[in-house]
Structures are given as C-alpha cells and as structure tokens.
C-alpha cells in the first residue's frame, strides 16, 4: 500500500482513542508511525541487489517488530509532543499507528511476512492495488472531517469504509476466480495455481494468472455489471534448477533460488530481453507476459550477484490498451 494511505489509516487508528483536544497530535503520531515501517525500502547493498526486495515487508512489517517500531517512532515524536502528552500516551498511539502497516499491506499483492521470524511465509490477499485513489480519497476526506468537526467517533467510519471496500473486493475477486475457471475449462486446462488480483488503481479491471501444463497463462477481466474477458499471452515456466544445475554453489544459483522464492515459483523469461528471468505475476497489462522486474543471468560470471532490473515504462500504446480494457472497449 502506498505510504500516504498507510499514514491516513494510522492517523485514523490513533484518532479513535483520544479526546477532542488531542485529535491533531494523535493524527500526526499515528500517521508518522504507520509510514515508518516502509523505511525498509532504504535498506540496500550495492553488492547484493536482491537484498532490498528481500527485506521489504519483512522484519519491519512483522507482528513481533511492532513494539520496537512503535518505540522508535515514539522516541522521535516525543521531542515534538512532550508538552502535550506523556511518553506512555505517545507510545500507545505510535503502537496503534505502526500496527496498521503490516496488516493493511496483506490486502495488496507481493506479500508481507507478518509472522517473521517464526515463519518465512509472505501473506497476500490480492484484494486491492498498492495504490487505489477511490479507497484513499474517502479515508483522506474522513480524516480531515474528523479534525474539522473535532469528533473522534467519526474515525470509526474510516474502518467501516475499509471493511466495506475490502468486502466488495472479495466479491470481485471471487467473480474473477469463477471466470478464470471457465476460461481454463474452455481451453482444456487444469489449473494448478491461480492468482487473481486487481490492476493498478481500481476494482474493475482484474488480472488473471494461472499455471497449467507447465506454463503460465494471462488474461484480463473487466468485472462490471457483466464480465468481459480480454484473452492474453502465455509463457513457459522456467525449471531453473534443471537449467542451471551446473552452477550449484555459485552466487548465480543462490540468487536464482532467492528470486524464485520471492516470486513464489512464477518465473518466466522476458520475451524481449535476453537473459532476463522475471516474476510472471506482474506486467504493465493484465494480458501481457512481459515482467515488470527480473534478474539478469550472466553465466560467464557465476560468482557475481545477479543484477535486479525493472521494466515499468508506460508507453502511449500501453496506456491506451489499459484504458480501453478499463472502460470495457
């Protein structure tokens, strides 16, 4: 979820437990604390490009780190609010704000390690895009309205909106899964794994990725009053252990294993870029098999870490195709 929405949800959480006089400082404390968890994006190592994406949404988003994250936030914020409330109160509000970060990220894709270090599982419900303007705008309006009216009770409407929106998302996702099964049946495919998630910024256009016959198939679905299917591409899933078996014990093999884990086994070759192995779950368009990111494999330098590459260029053709599908054309 984007940092601004994180902050707004954290602000609402803190606003819900304070008096009228403390609404503004509580909102700031909750907002800053909720955004603090995403500072993990700045943890990098130039010599190990995969470290950054491994650590993102890892320890800083886990349940066990919430008390520590809240303490860091409270220690910083106490300097600014020490004359308005006690450190104990600042810490409690920071705890509420920080705790929302990991939980809300699970509603998006990519995954969050809520139970790290006990479990290395990334939890992801694929219900909402990392940025959804309608979802965020309503929360922003309610948070401002709370401050204007000075009524902390209104903060519960924020949670009501979040529950309502996510409930709609669950319904949309189930509709998408039903359509995906029909598509697979029409092509005589037996679905082995299925990913159904919304495209960027909306709940109308959804992306389907399913595994069948050692391949990954992509389709777009517009889930309005009536569903409309946009048939997409397919790509062969890579058996990287077999293809690179001779490189066992090298940095190349180790990095492929790490990237495979991060991609949950959905590895494909980029159709247009030589030696790029990408995460097949993500593309600019729901119908495409051109990964948004991947690693560049150079077998001539097996002892060097694999470079991590991103491919997010939104060309006019991509924008037009996306809008056509979103509008149901």
C-alpha positions as CSV (number, residue, x, y, z in Angstrom):
1,X,0.0,0.0,0.0
2,X,1.3,3.5,-0.8
3,X,2.8,5.5,2.1
4,X,0.2,8.2,2.1
5,X,-2.7,5.7,2.6
6,X,-0.7,3.9,5.3
7,X,-0.3,7.3,7.1
8,X,-4.0,8.1,6.8
9,X,-5.1,4.7,8.2
10,X,-2.6,5.1,11.0
11,X,-3.9,8.6,11.7
12,X,-7.4,7.3,11.9
13,X,-6.4,4.5,14.3
14,X,-4.8,7.0,16.7
15,X,-7.7,9.4,16.4
16,X,-10.2,6.8,17.5
17,X,-8.9,6.6,21.1
18,X,-8.2,10.2,22.1
19,X,-10.2,13.2,23.3
20,X,-11.1,16.2,21.1
21,X,-8.1,18.2,22.3
22,X,-5.6,15.6,21.3
23,X,-7.0,14.8,17.8
24,X,-4.4,16.7,15.8
25,X,-1.3,15.4,17.6
26,X,-2.8,11.9,17.6
27,X,-3.3,12.1,13.9
28,X,0.3,13.1,13.3
29,X,1.7,10.5,15.6
30,X,-0.4,7.7,14.0
31,X,0.5,8.9,10.5
32,X,4.2,9.1,11.1
33,X,4.3,5.7,12.9
34,X,2.3,3.9,10.2
35,X,4.7,5.3,7.5
36,X,7.8,4.4,9.4
37,X,7.6,0.7,8.5
38,X,8.2,1.4,4.8
39,X,11.6,3.0,5.5
40,X,12.9,-0.6,4.9
41,X,13.0,0.4,1.2
42,X,16.2,2.3,2.0
43,X,18.0,-0.8,3.2
44,X,20.2,-1.6,0.3
45,X,23.5,-3.2,-0.6
46,X,25.0,-2.3,-4.0
47,X,26.9,-5.6,-4.0
48,X,23.7,-7.6,-3.4
49,X,20.8,-6.2,-5.5
50,X,18.2,-8.7,-4.2
51,X,18.7,-7.7,-0.5
52,X,16.4,-4.7,-0.9
53,X,13.4,-6.6,-2.2
54,X,14.0,-9.5,0.3
55,X,13.9,-7.1,3.3
56,X,10.9,-5.0,2.1
57,X,7.8,-6.0,4.0
58,X,9.9,-8.4,6.1
59,X,11.0,-7.7,9.7
60,X,9.7,-4.1,9.8
61,X,6.2,-5.3,9.0
62,X,6.1,-8.4,11.3
63,X,4.0,-8.6,14.4
64,X,7.0,-9.1,16.7
65,X,8.6,-5.9,15.5
66,X,5.6,-3.7,16.2
67,X,6.6,-2.9,19.8
68,X,10.1,-2.0,18.6
69,X,8.9,0.1,15.6
70,X,6.5,1.9,17.9
71,X,9.3,2.6,20.4
72,X,11.4,4.1,17.6
73,X,8.5,6.3,16.4
74,X,7.6,7.4,20.0
75,X,11.2,8.2,20.7
76,X,11.4,10.5,17.7
77,X,7.9,12.0,18.2
78,X,8.3,12.6,21.9
79,X,10.5,15.6,21.2
80,X,7.7,17.3,19.3
81,X,4.8,16.4,21.6
82,X,6.3,16.1,25.1
83,X,4.4,19.2,26.2
84,X,1.1,17.8,25.0
85,X,1.1,14.2,26.3
86,X,3.1,11.7,28.3
87,X,5.6,9.4,26.6
88,X,3.4,6.5,27.6
89,X,0.5,8.0,25.6
90,X,2.7,8.8,22.7
91,X,4.0,5.2,22.7
92,X,0.4,3.8,22.8
93,X,-0.6,6.0,19.8
94,X,2.5,5.0,17.9
95,X,1.8,1.4,18.6
96,X,-1.7,1.7,17.1
97,X,-0.4,3.5,14.1
98,X,2.6,1.2,13.4
99,X,0.5,-1.9,13.9
100,X,-1.7,-1.0,10.9
101,X,1.2,-1.0,8.4
102,X,1.8,-4.7,8.2
103,X,-1.8,-5.7,8.4
104,X,-3.0,-3.4,5.6
105,X,-0.2,-4.4,3.3
106,X,-1.5,-8.0,3.4
107,X,-4.6,-6.8,1.5
108,X,-2.4,-5.9,-1.5
109,X,-0.2,-8.3,-3.6
110,X,3.5,-9.2,-3.2
111,X,3.1,-10.4,0.3
112,X,4.0,-9.4,3.9
113,X,5.9,-11.5,6.4
114,X,3.6,-10.9,9.4
115,X,4.9,-13.9,11.3
116,X,8.7,-13.4,10.7
117,X,11.0,-14.8,12.1
118,X,8.8,-17.8,13.1
119,X,7.5,-18.3,9.5
120,X,9.1,-17.1,6.3
121,X,5.7,-17.0,4.6
122,X,4.5,-13.9,2.7
123,X,0.8,-13.3,3.3
124,X,-1.1,-11.6,0.5
125,X,-4.8,-11.5,-0.2
126,X,-4.6,-9.7,-3.5
127,X,-7.7,-7.7,-2.8
128,X,-6.6,-4.1,-3.5
129,X,-4.0,-2.4,-5.6
130,X,-1.0,-0.8,-3.9
131,X,-2.5,2.5,-4.9
132,X,-6.3,2.9,-5.2
133,X,-7.4,6.6,-5.5
134,X,-11.0,6.0,-4.5
135,X,-10.1,3.9,-1.4
136,X,-7.5,6.5,-0.3
137,X,-9.6,9.6,-1.1
138,X,-12.5,8.6,1.1
139,X,-10.2,7.9,4.0
140,X,-8.5,11.3,3.5
141,X,-11.8,13.1,3.4
142,X,-12.9,11.4,6.7
143,X,-9.7,12.1,8.5
144,X,-9.9,15.8,7.5
145,X,-13.6,15.8,8.6
146,X,-12.7,14.4,12.0
147,X,-10.2,17.2,12.5
148,X,-12.7,19.8,11.3
149,X,-15.6,18.6,13.5
150,X,-13.3,17.5,16.3
151,X,-15.3,14.3,16.8
152,X,-13.1,11.2,17.3
153,X,-16.1,9.0,16.9
154,X,-16.2,9.7,13.2
155,X,-12.9,7.7,12.9
156,X,-15.0,4.5,13.1
157,X,-16.5,5.5,9.8
158,X,-13.0,5.1,8.3
159,X,-12.9,1.4,9.5
160,X,-16.5,1.0,8.2
161,X,-15.3,2.2,4.8
162,X,-12.3,0.0,4.8
163,X,-14.4,-3.1,5.6
164,X,-17.0,-2.2,3.0
165,X,-14.4,-1.6,0.3
166,X,-12.5,-4.8,1.1
167,X,-15.8,-6.8,1.1
168,X,-16.5,-5.5,-2.4
169,X,-13.0,-6.5,-3.3
170,X,-13.6,-10.1,-2.0
171,X,-16.8,-10.3,-4.1
172,X,-14.9,-9.1,-7.2
173,X,-12.1,-11.5,-6.6
174,X,-14.4,-14.4,-6.3
175,X,-16.1,-13.4,-9.6
176,X,-12.7,-13.2,-11.2
177,X,-11.8,-16.7,-10.0
178,X,-15.1,-18.1,-11.3
179,X,-14.4,-16.6,-14.8
180,X,-10.8,-17.9,-14.7
181,X,-12.1,-21.4,-14.2
182,X,-14.4,-21.1,-17.1
183,X,-11.6,-19.8,-19.3
184,X,-9.4,-22.7,-18.3
185,X,-12.1,-25.2,-19.0
186,X,-12.7,-23.8,-22.4
187,X,-9.0,-24.3,-23.2
188,X,-8.9,-27.8,-21.6
189,X,-6.5,-26.5,-18.9
190,X,-6.4,-27.9,-15.4
191,X,-5.5,-25.0,-13.1
192,X,-2.7,-25.9,-10.7
193,X,-2.2,-22.4,-9.2
194,X,-4.2,-19.3,-9.7
195,X,-3.6,-15.6,-8.9
196,X,-6.5,-13.1,-9.3
197,X,-5.7,-9.5,-8.4
198,X,-6.8,-6.0,-9.3
199,X,-4.8,-3.9,-11.7
200,X,-3.4,-0.6,-10.6
201,X,-5.8,1.9,-9.1
202,X,-9.2,0.3,-9.5
203,X,-11.6,-2.6,-8.7
204,X,-13.0,-3.0,-12.2
205,X,-10.1,-4.4,-14.3
206,X,-8.5,-7.6,-12.8
207,X,-5.5,-9.7,-13.8
208,X,-5.6,-13.4,-14.0
209,X,-2.5,-15.6,-13.9
210,X,-2.9,-19.4,-13.8
211,X,-0.5,-22.3,-14.1
212,X,-1.4,-25.2,-16.3
213,X,0.7,-27.6,-18.4
214,X,4.0,-26.2,-17.1
215,X,3.0,-22.8,-18.5
216,X,1.6,-19.5,-17.1
217,X,-1.4,-18.0,-18.8
218,X,-2.5,-14.4,-18.6
219,X,-5.9,-12.8,-19.1
220,X,-7.6,-9.6,-18.2
221,X,-11.2,-9.4,-16.8
222,X,-13.4,-6.3,-16.5
223,X,-15.8,-7.0,-13.7
224,X,-18.6,-4.5,-14.1
225,X,-22.3,-5.5,-14.1
226,X,-21.3,-8.0,-16.8
227,X,-17.8,-9.5,-17.0
228,X,-15.7,-9.0,-20.1
229,X,-12.7,-11.2,-20.8
230,X,-9.5,-10.0,-22.6
231,X,-7.5,-13.0,-23.8
232,X,-3.8,-12.8,-23.2
233,X,-0.5,-14.4,-23.6
234,X,1.2,-17.5,-22.2
235,X,4.8,-18.3,-21.2
236,X,6.6,-21.4,-20.3
237,X,7.5,-21.5,-16.6
238,X,11.3,-22.0,-16.0
239,X,12.7,-25.1,-14.4
240,X,15.7,-23.1,-13.3
241,X,17.1,-25.8,-11.0
242,X,17.5,-28.1,-14.0
243,X,18.7,-25.4,-16.5
244,X,21.3,-24.1,-14.1
245,X,22.2,-27.2,-12.2
246,X,25.8,-27.0,-13.2
247,X,26.1,-23.7,-11.3
248,X,25.2,-25.1,-7.9
249,X,27.2,-23.5,-5.1
250,X,27.7,-20.2,-7.0
251,X,26.2,-16.8,-6.4
252,X,24.2,-17.2,-9.6
253,X,22.4,-20.3,-8.4
254,X,21.9,-18.9,-4.9
255,X,20.3,-15.7,-6.3
256,X,18.0,-17.6,-8.7
257,X,16.8,-19.6,-5.7
258,X,16.2,-16.4,-3.7
259,X,14.4,-14.7,-6.6
260,X,12.3,-17.9,-7.2
261,X,11.3,-17.8,-3.5
262,X,10.3,-14.1,-3.8
263,X,8.3,-14.8,-7.0
264,X,6.7,-17.9,-5.5
265,X,7.9,-20.0,-8.3
266,X,6.3,-17.9,-11.1
267,X,9.5,-17.5,-13.1
268,X,9.4,-16.9,-16.8
269,X,11.8,-15.5,-19.4
270,X,11.2,-11.9,-20.6
271,X,10.0,-12.2,-24.2
272,X,12.0,-9.2,-25.4
273,X,15.1,-9.0,-23.2
274,X,17.8,-11.6,-23.4
275,X,18.9,-13.3,-20.2
276,X,16.2,-11.7,-18.1
277,X,14.2,-14.1,-15.8
278,X,11.2,-12.3,-14.4
279,X,8.3,-12.6,-12.0
280,X,5.4,-13.7,-14.2
281,X,2.7,-12.4,-11.9
282,X,3.3,-8.8,-12.7
283,X,3.2,-6.9,-16.0
284,X,2.1,-3.5,-17.3
285,X,-1.0,-5.0,-18.8
286,X,-3.0,-8.0,-17.4
287,X,-2.9,-9.7,-20.8
288,X,0.9,-9.5,-21.2
289,X,3.8,-11.7,-20.2
290,X,6.5,-9.0,-20.1
291,X,7.6,-9.0,-16.4
292,X,7.8,-5.7,-14.5
293,X,11.0,-6.8,-12.9
294,X,13.6,-9.6,-13.0
295,X,17.2,-10.7,-12.7
296,X,19.8,-10.7,-15.5
297,X,21.6,-14.0,-15.7
298,X,25.1,-13.9,-16.9
299,X,26.6,-17.5,-17.0
300,X,30.0,-16.1,-17.8
301,X,30.2,-14.6,-14.3
302,X,28.6,-17.2,-12.0
303,X,30.3,-15.9,-8.8
304,X,28.7,-12.4,-9.1
305,X,25.3,-11.5,-7.7
306,X,22.6,-11.1,-10.3
307,X,21.6,-7.6,-11.2
308,X,17.9,-6.7,-10.4
309,X,16.2,-4.9,-13.3
310,X,12.8,-3.2,-13.5
311,X,10.7,-2.5,-16.7
312,X,7.9,-0.1,-15.8
313,X,7.9,2.2,-18.9
314,X,4.2,3.1,-19.6
315,X,4.3,3.8,-23.3
316,X,1.3,5.5,-25.0
317,X,0.3,2.2,-26.5
318,X,0.3,0.6,-23.1
319,X,-1.7,3.4,-21.6
320,X,-4.3,3.3,-24.4
321,X,-4.6,-0.5,-24.1
322,X,-5.1,-0.2,-20.4
323,X,-7.7,2.5,-20.6
324,X,-9.6,0.5,-23.3
325,X,-9.8,-2.5,-21.1
326,X,-10.7,-0.4,-18.0
327,X,-13.5,1.2,-20.0
328,X,-14.7,-2.1,-21.4
329,X,-13.9,-1.3,-25.0
